[in-house]
Each structure stands twice: as structure tokens, then as C-alpha cells.
Amino acid sequence: MTIYFVSLGCDKNLVDSERMIGVLSQKGYSLVQDPAQADVLIVNTCSFILDAQDESVRAILEMAEYRKSGTAKALLVTGCMAQRFADDIRAEIPEVDAVIGTGSIDKIDEAVRDALGGNYFSDTDTPGKFPDEEMPRLLSTPSHYGYLKISEGCAKHCSYCIIPSLRGPYRSEPMEELVAEAGKLAAFGVKELILVAQETTLYGIDIYGEKRLPQLLRALSEVEGIEWIRLLYCYPEEITPQLVQEMKENPKVCHYLDLPIQHADDDILKRMGRRTSREELLSLIQYLREEIPDICLRTSLITGFPGETEEMHQQLLDFVKEVRFDHLGVFPYSREDGTPAARFPDQVPEEVKERRRDEIMQTQQEVSLQRNKELVGRTMQVLVDGYLPDDDVYAGRTYRDAPDVDGMIFLSSDCTLMSGDMVDAVVTEASEYDLIGEYENEPAE
């Protein structure tokens, strides 16, 4: 039997997809790259914001055509949209044969068997339950990097966010299990370990009674084969001096921090349910840059949150200019049913949200270009991601760039490099998002 798998949404969802693919591969199913050749179609959905929901719906409907025509024998919908809209999916898309919530991915084999047998399968009872540690996983990323999901769910309850209801409360994965999984990833060839969660900085608080992200970083750095450890989704209010010191002292931890601050106006931050103020954010960023001068900071922002005035928007613009983040993403506020913010007065028109987003991105482009130009002339370690034959260059990333969300460095080289090689390169040119460099030394052992 053949499987065609669509994975949408965040890298945390991708880990779930890889686990489901691992289970099905172990059971003898074969993956195919063409849905027209598949017996079973699976769409792992996202439901975080409206745009993500629309993308998920389009993917389901596209796969439903293959099911309707009889090319495929079963269509399964998994993930956050399945968790949130299980009844609606069953009622409105009759081609769907199974709906699997965020805590039921370990039942993927049972769901496929039921669907192929003509029995509708639905399980959304336990949102975001951790799968068994023995659940197999098949990487879909290039073999030299992989994501390690260190916790599930969230306890913050920001007023705009639906995640706690889709993924459940915050639960950390035991440290020994994470270290074991990191060892398996390293055995597959993974050199860069990317830690993800709804919030990585709270790791351990629920099972150890204290935040233990620094200890986890130390344990993971001892896994043979792991060269880089990258941190994503670090809430600013949970960053401790112990974490910063571990980043400073541990040579395998990238000097890179993803801080999703969302806004910089105090009134909007309070309405969002965030736990930091503008001054606290400024103080933290100053502290980080004093302690780790070459740290690369990424953030994400929301424009057009209910009640955001032009003055508040200008406050955010000024903050972006002052702080000079290395990487920044901006999203227009998405009004999600079931969240407190959806009921707030003073909802902002869509065209205003988008204009404000564009203004911030234009400002950030100028900042990013300046930041990148400061790197010209520096020799930096690069992890090679691949070769672009049309341009005769290698594409890679420095410690400053996470896969898919940040920029790249494009290298010219007189000798052949392989994906996963770590090389030294001198930066020769810079653009708003990417760098150009020249290969300098032999690949590092």
C-alpha cells in the first residue's frame, strides 16, 4: 500500500508528521511523491490562524478529488484542524475517512486500517498527548538537521491564541527521553538539533518543579555527532541568567535566540495577555547583547490587534528601528473564534492590518540590510544545505539562520561540497536577507 503525506503548519507539526510516517513505514506502507499514485492520502493540518486554516482546507479538498475519483482508497485528516473541527470536517467533506486529533497520532496505523476497511475513524479525545517514546520517526528534513520537540501544549493563554485548546496544557518530555531521541537523530546524520515547543524556555517546570532548559542543553551537547543546538520559541519573560550563561559557555549552542515578543506597546501587550512591558523587553535585549555580543535575535510581531491605534503602531515601528532585530516576521492579527481577543471591541480593518504589516517589513528590510552588511569580511562557519546547479553555488546557513524562516549564505567553491559539510567561509556580499560568501577551508571533521 502506498501513502501520500501532506504536512502543513509549524515545525512542531512536522515532528508529528515524521512520527506518523515512521509508524506507517514500519508497518510496510511506502511513501510516494505523487497523490495520483497513492492508496492512502493523509493531510496533517494547521489551525493556528485563518490563513493556515484556508491552506489546510485547500489541501484537504485537493486530496478529496483523488478520493472521489477512486484513485485513492482512503483520505485521513490529522493535526490541529482535525482537533478543532472534527465534526465539521465529517459533515462537510464526505470523502474524508478518518479524523485524528493532536494527541492521537500514535493511532495512525489503526486509523488507516479502519479507513481502508470502510469504517470511519475519529479520535480527538486527548489533545496534544505525547506519543510513546518508542514511536518510530522518519525524518523529512535533510539528514543533517532535525527538530526536537521538547514539550507539548501551552499554559500562557495569550488572548489571541487558540493553541492551548488544540494542544492542551504545558507538558515537558522527560530529559532522558529527549537525550535518547537526540542520539537516534545523530545516528541518522543530524548535526544541527533545533529545539522546538510552544515555549521552549519553560522546559521542565511541570515535571522537575523548575526550569531546566540549561541542563537539557548541556545533556544534548554531550550527544556524539551533534554540532549545533538551536533554540526557537523562547518567551522573553522566562529567559534566565542560567540559560544565558549556558549559551555563552557551551560551544555547541548557537548564539541565536528566537524571542516572539508580538508587540512593544504596553497597552497592547496587556490586552494580548503577554507578561512583559516595553522597558522589560529593552532591558532583556540589552542584557543579551552585553553577555553575548554576537547573538542573533529573531522575533515575530502581530499588527492590527484589537484596539491598536496609529500611535501604538508607531510605537512598534520605533521599537523595531531602535532594537534592530536580525530577523523579524510580521503577521496581521487573525480573529480566532474561541479566543478572548475575538470578542474585544475596536477590531481593526483588514486593510489597516496589512498596511501596518507592510510598513514594519519595509523598516525591517532596511535594518536587516544594515545588519548583514556588518558581516561582510567576516569568516563564518557554514552548514551546507545543498547545491544549486543553475547558479553553480552551494546554499548553506550560518549560526544566524534557522531553516526555512531565515536567510541563507550562497557559497562559491572550487571543490565539491556535500550537504551536511561544515566549512569556513568569508562573507563577501550582503542583501536584505541573504549573504554571499567564498569557501575558505576544507570541510571540518
C-alpha positions in Angstrom: 0.0 0.0 0.0 1.2 3.5 -0.8 0.9 6.7 1.2 1.0 10.3 0.1 1.5 12.7 3.0 1.0 16.5 3.2 2.4 18.2 6.3 1.3 21.8 6.9 2.0 24.4 9.6 4.9 24.7 12.0 7.9 22.6 12.6 6.3 21.2 15.8 3.6 19.8 13.5 6.3 18.4 11.2 7.7 16.3 14.1 4.2 14.8 14.4 4.1 14.1 10.7 7.5 12.4 10.8 6.3 10.2 13.7 3.2 9.1 11.8 5.3 8.4 8.7 7.7 6.4 10.8 4.8 4.2 12.1 3.4 3.6 8.7 6.8 2.9 7.2 7.4 0.3 9.9 4.1 -1.3 9.1 5.1 -1.7 5.5 3.5 1.3 3.8 5.5 3.0 1.1 5.7 6.8 0.6 5.1 8.2 -2.8 5.6 11.7 -4.2 2.5 11.8 -6.4 -1.0 11.7 -4.9 -2.3 10.1 -8.0 -0.2 7.0 -7.2 -1.3 6.7 -3.5 -3.7 4.3 -2.0 -3.9 6.4 1.2 -3.8 10.2 1.4 -3.0 12.0 4.7 -3.2 15.7 5.4 -1.6 16.9 8.7 -3.3 20.3 9.2 -2.7 23.6 10.9 -5.3 25.8 12.5 -3.3 28.5 14.2 -4.6 31.4 12.2 -7.1 31.9 9.4 -4.6 31.8 6.6 -3.3 28.4 7.9 -6.9 27.1 8.1 -7.5 28.2 4.5 -4.4 26.4 3.3 -5.4 23.3 5.2 -8.9 23.3 3.7 -7.5 23.7 0.2 -5.2 20.8 0.7 -8.0 18.6 2.0 -10.2 19.5 -0.9 -7.5 18.8 -3.4 -6.9 15.4 -1.9 -10.6 14.7 -1.8 -10.7 14.9 -5.6 -8.5 11.8 -5.7 -10.6 10.0 -3.2 -13.8 11.0 -5.0 -12.5 9.7 -8.3 -11.5 6.4 -6.8 -7.8 6.8 -7.4 -7.2 6.7 -3.6 -8.9 4.3 -1.3 -8.8 6.4 1.9 -8.3 10.1 3.0 -7.2 10.9 6.5 -7.1 14.4 8.2 -4.9 14.8 11.2 -3.5 17.7 13.3 -4.8 20.9 14.7 -7.7 21.4 12.3 -8.8 17.9 12.9 -8.7 18.5 16.6 -10.7 21.8 16.3 -13.2 20.9 13.6 -13.6 17.2 13.6 -17.4 17.3 13.3 -17.4 19.9 10.6 -14.9 18.0 8.6 -17.0 14.9 8.7 -20.2 16.7 7.9 -18.9 18.9 5.0 -16.3 16.7 3.3 -17.7 13.2 2.9 -14.6 12.0 1.1 -12.7 12.1 4.5 -12.5 8.6 6.0 -10.7 9.4 9.3 -10.1 12.4 11.6 -7.2 12.2 14.1 -6.5 14.8 16.7 -3.2 16.2 18.0 -3.0 13.6 20.8 -3.9 10.5 18.7 -1.1 10.3 16.2 0.1 7.0 17.7 -3.2 5.6 16.4 -2.4 6.4 12.8 -2.0 2.7 11.8 -5.3 1.8 13.3 -7.0 4.8 11.6 -5.6 3.8 8.2 -6.7 0.1 8.6 -10.2 1.2 9.7 -10.4 3.7 6.8 -9.3 1.0 4.2 -11.9 -1.3 5.8 -14.7 1.1 5.2 -15.1 2.2 8.9 -14.9 5.8 9.8 -12.3 6.6 12.4 -12.3 9.6 14.7 -10.2 10.3 17.8 -9.8 13.7 19.3 -10.1 12.9 22.9 -6.7 13.8 24.3 -5.3 17.0 22.7 -1.5 17.1 22.4 -0.8 13.8 24.3 2.9 12.8 24.0 3.4 9.7 21.9 5.2 6.7 23.3 9.0 7.2 23.4 9.4 4.1 21.3 7.3 5.5 18.5 9.4 5.4 15.3 10.2 8.6 13.3 11.3 9.1 9.7 13.0 12.4 9.0 11.6 14.5 6.2 14.2 17.2 6.6 17.7 17.0 5.0 19.6 14.4 7.1 22.0 16.9 8.6 19.4 18.8 10.7 16.3 17.8 12.6 13.7 19.2 15.1 13.5 18.0 18.7 10.1 18.8 20.2 10.9 19.2 24.0 7.4 19.9 25.3 3.7 19.9 24.2 0.9 22.3 24.8 1.0 25.8 26.4 -0.1 27.4 29.7 0.3 31.0 28.8 -3.3 31.6 27.4 -2.5 34.7 25.3 -5.8 36.3 24.5 -5.4 35.8 20.7 -4.2 32.2 20.7 -6.1 29.0 20.2 -3.2 26.6 20.8 -4.0 25.7 24.5 -7.4 24.3 23.4 -5.8 22.4 20.5 -2.6 21.1 22.2 -3.6 21.0 25.8 -1.7 22.3 28.9 2.1 22.6 29.0 3.9 19.2 29.4 7.6 18.6 29.2 9.1 15.5 27.7 11.5 13.8 30.3 15.1 14.7 29.7 16.3 11.2 29.4 13.9 10.5 26.6 14.9 13.7 24.7 18.6 12.7 25.0 17.8 9.3 23.7 15.9 10.7 20.7 18.7 13.1 20.0 21.0 10.1 19.9 18.8 8.5 17.3 18.8 11.7 15.2 22.5 11.9 15.4 22.8 8.3 14.3 20.8 9.3 11.2 23.4 12.0 10.4 21.8 15.0 12.2 24.4 17.6 13.1 22.1 20.5 13.9 19.5 19.9 16.6 16.7 22.5 16.6 14.7 22.7 19.9 11.0 23.5 19.4 7.9 23.7 21.5 5.1 26.1 22.0 7.5 27.6 24.5 11.0 26.1 25.0 12.1 28.3 27.9 9.6 26.7 30.4 11.1 23.3 29.8 10.9 21.1 32.9 8.8 23.3 35.1 6.0 20.8 35.3 8.0 17.6 35.9 11.0 18.9 37.8 9.5 21.8 39.6 12.0 24.2 38.0 13.0 25.4 34.6 15.7 23.0 33.3 16.4 24.2 29.7 20.1 24.9 30.6 20.6 21.4 31.9 18.9 20.0 28.9 21.2 21.9 26.6 24.2 20.6 28.5 23.0 17.0 28.2 22.2 17.3 24.5 25.6 18.8 23.8 27.2 15.6 25.0 25.4 13.5 22.3 28.1 12.4 19.8 27.6 13.8 16.4 25.6 16.9 17.4 27.5 20.1 16.4 24.9 22.8 16.6 21.9 23.2 19.0 19.5 26.0 18.1 16.7 27.4 20.3 13.4 28.5 18.9 10.2 29.9 20.7 11.9 31.4 23.8 9.4 33.6 25.7 11.3 36.7 26.9 10.0 36.6 30.5 11.3 33.1 31.0 14.9 33.7 30.0 17.1 33.3 33.0 20.8 34.2 33.7 21.5 30.4 33.9 20.2 30.0 30.3 22.3 32.9 29.0 25.4 31.5 30.8 24.8 28.1 29.3 24.6 29.7 25.8 27.8 31.6 26.5 29.8 28.6 27.8 28.5 25.7 25.7 30.3 25.8 22.3 27.6 23.7 20.7 24.7 26.1 21.5 24.3 28.6 18.7 24.3 32.2 19.7 20.8 32.5 18.3 17.6 33.2 20.1 14.1 33.4 18.9 12.0 35.8 21.0 8.4 36.0 19.9 7.5 39.4 21.6 4.4 40.1 19.4 4.3 43.9 20.2 6.1 46.7 22.0 3.2 48.9 23.2 2.4 48.3 26.9 -1.4 48.6 26.5 -1.4 46.2 23.6 0.9 43.8 25.4 -1.5 43.8 28.4 -4.5 43.2 26.1 -2.7 40.3 24.5 -2.1 38.7 27.9 1.7 39.0 27.5 3.9 39.1 30.5 6.4 41.7 29.6 6.5 45.5 29.1 8.4 47.6 26.6 11.0 48.5 29.1 11.5 44.9 30.2 12.0 43.9 26.6 14.5 46.6 26.0 16.3 45.7 29.2 16.4 42.0 28.3 17.7 42.6 24.8 20.4 44.9 26.1 21.4 42.2 28.7 21.6 39.6 26.0 23.8 41.7 23.7 26.1 42.6 26.6 26.5 39.0 27.7 26.7 37.5 24.1 27.9 40.3 21.8 27.5 38.2 18.6 24.0 36.9 19.5 21.5 36.8 16.6 17.9 37.8 17.7 14.8 36.8 15.8 11.3 37.9 16.7 7.7 37.8 15.5 5.1 40.6 15.7 1.4 41.0 15.3 -0.1 44.1 13.6 -3.7 45.3 13.9 -4.5 43.7 17.3 -7.9 44.9 18.5 -7.6 48.4 19.9 -4.2 49.1 18.2 -4.1 52.8 17.2 -1.8 54.5 14.7 0.1 55.8 17.7 0.6 52.3 19.1 1.6 51.1 15.6 4.2 53.9 15.5 5.5 52.8 18.9 6.1 49.4 17.4 7.8 50.8 14.4 10.1 52.9 16.6 10.9 49.8 18.7 11.9 47.9 15.5 14.2 50.7 14.5 15.7 51.0 18.0 16.3 47.3 18.7 17.4 46.3 15.2 16.5 42.7 15.3 18.5 40.4 13.0 15.4 38.6 11.8 11.8 39.5 12.1 8.4 38.2 10.9 5.1 40.1 11.0 1.6 38.7 10.9 -1.7 40.6 10.6 -3.9 39.8 13.6 -6.2 36.8 13.0 -9.5 36.8 14.8 -10.0 33.3 16.0 -13.3 32.0 17.4 -13.0 30.8 20.9 -10.3 33.3 22.0 -10.9 36.3 24.3 -9.5 38.7 21.7 -12.1 37.7 19.2 -14.7 39.4 21.4 -12.7 42.5 22.0 -14.1 45.8 20.7 -12.2 48.0 18.3 -11.4 45.3 15.8 -9.0 46.7 13.2 -10.0 46.6 9.4 -8.0 44.0 7.4 -6.5 46.6 5.0 -5.2 48.6 8.0 -3.6 45.4 9.5 -1.9 44.7 6.2 -0.7 48.2 5.6 0.9 48.2 9.1 2.5 44.9 8.4 4.0 46.2 5.2 5.3 49.3 6.9 7.1 47.2 9.5 8.5 44.8 7.0 9.8 47.7 4.9 11.5 49.1 8.0 12.9 45.7 8.9 14.3 45.3 5.4 16.4 48.4 5.9 17.5 47.2 9.3 18.3 43.7 8.1 20.4 45.0 5.2 22.5 47.1 7.6 22.9 44.2 10.0 24.0 41.9 7.1 26.5 44.4 5.7 28.2 44.4 9.1 29.1 40.8 8.4 31.0 41.4 5.2 34.6 40.4 5.6 33.9 38.0 8.5 34.9 34.4 8.3 32.0 32.3 9.5 31.2 28.6 9.9 28.6 27.4 7.4 26.5 24.3 7.4 26.0 23.3 3.7 22.4 22.6 2.9 22.8 21.8 -0.8 24.0 22.7 -4.3 22.2 24.9 -6.9 23.4 23.7 -10.3 21.8 26.6 -12.3 23.8 29.1 -10.3 26.8 26.9 -9.6 26.8 27.8 -5.9 26.2 26.0 -2.6 23.4 27.1 -0.3 24.1 27.0 3.4 23.4 28.6 6.7 25.5 30.2 9.5 24.6 30.0 13.2 22.5 33.1 12.5 20.0 31.3 10.3 17.3 28.8 11.1 16.0 26.6 8.3 13.0 27.9 6.3 12.4 31.1 8.3 15.7 33.0 8.0 18.2 33.7 5.2 21.0 31.7 3.6 24.6 32.2 2.5 25.4 31.2 -1.1 29.0 29.9 -1.5 31.2 29.7 -4.5 33.7 26.9 -4.3 36.4 25.3 -6.5 35.9 21.9 -4.8 32.9 19.7 -4.3 31.0 20.1 -1.0 28.3 17.8 0.3 25.1 18.5 2.2 25.9 18.5 5.9 29.5 19.6 5.5 30.6 22.3 7.9 33.0 24.7 6.3 34.6 28.1 6.9 33.6 30.8 4.5 34.3 34.5 4.2 31.3 36.8 3.7 31.8 38.9 0.5 28.4 40.5 -0.1 25.1 41.1 1.7 21.5 41.7 0.8 18.4 42.3 2.9 18.0 38.6 3.7 20.9 36.6 2.3 24.7 36.6 2.2 27.2 35.7 -0.5 30.5 34.1 0.5 33.5 32.2 -0.6 34.6 28.8 0.6 37.8 29.1 2.6 38.9 25.9 4.2 38.4 22.1 3.9 35.2 20.8 5.5 35.5 20.5 9.2 35.8 16.9 10.6 
